[in-house]
Amino acid sequence: MTGYAQASAGSPRGTLSLELRSVNARFLDVQFRIADELRALEPVLREQISARIARGKVDCRVALAEGDGAAPRLNEEALRRLRAVADAARKAFPEAAPPSLAELLRWPGVLTAEVDAEALRSAAAALCRRALDELSATRTREGAKLAAGIVQRVREMRAQVEKVAPLVPEAVAAYQQKITERLREAVGSADDERIRTEIALFASKADVAEELDRLKAHLGEVERVLGAGGAVGKRLDFLAQELNREANTLASKAASSAVADCALELKLLTEQIREQVQNLE
């Protein structure tokens, strides 16, 4: 499900802000956009997100606005890497002017601040919990709307299933009349035994009682799963596949255009359910 949440709070190094954005996906995919000096926060944030969200692509952005109280210091490792890059650049471009001190100090990661790492992790964890609470509330509201839409489509599918049941006997009766008329035209009389054989064969091929029973059972299970709540996306995705399978079988056994129309409507409604199910956790 889609959602957005943002939270910020003070930390030992300044104002820490965190954004969570989620979009639809079949599985959980967590991506981080975080500065190198804050990379140590990623494990605790990933653990919290994975514990609360089971499905979706989640983008987590963490930023830090340095406070006045954080004393900056030089990052020796960053300086070493920068020096190696500068040496390689001078060999490639010997005429280029060396970088100024101000340019060096502005390079990302060169200046860091002494800070209690554990205190920073605790602040980030608390911030992530706040953002997850807000994101979960947003996703819950969206999920309720999606569930209502699925329930409405289930009702429409039930109506189509109920419409099909009386159509099959009507189609068999129409076929009986048709085959009788053709036999009379061909041989001048109607062979009752041959007509009964043809009708029995046609009725057997057109029998969709099992498909209708399975459709009713699957629709009832969809309603039960939605009513139970929780993480229902994968279960409903499976049920949508089964509904589509039964609708396809119904279409292949359609004894009349009216039955075929109902089967087509069932397939369209099933596809709409599948699209909505992809958005549910």
HELIX and SHEET records of a PDB file:
HELIX    1   1 ASP A   36  LEU A   41  5                                   6    
HELIX    2   2 GLU A   42  ARG A   52  1                                  11    
HELIX    3   3 GLU A   76  ALA A   92  1                                  17    
HELIX    4   4 LEU A  101  ARG A  106  1                                   6    
HELIX    5   5 ALA A  117  VAL A  164  1                                  48    
HELIX    6   6 LEU A  167  VAL A  187  1                                  21    
HELIX    7   7 ASP A  192  ALA A  206  1                                  15    
HELIX    8   8 ALA A  209  ALA A  228  1                                  20    
HELIX    9   9 GLY A  233  SER A  252  1                                  20    
HELIX   10  10 SER A  257  VAL A  277  1                                  21    
SHEET    1   A 4 GLY A   3  SER A  11  0                                        
SHEET    2   A 4 GLY A  14  VAL A  23 -1                                        
SHEET    3   A 4 GLY A  56  GLU A  66 -1                                        
SHEET    4   A 4 LEU A  28  ILE A  34  1                                        
SHEET    1   B 2 PRO A  72  LEU A  74  0                                        
SHEET    2   B 2 LEU A 111  ALA A 113 -1                                        
END                                                                             
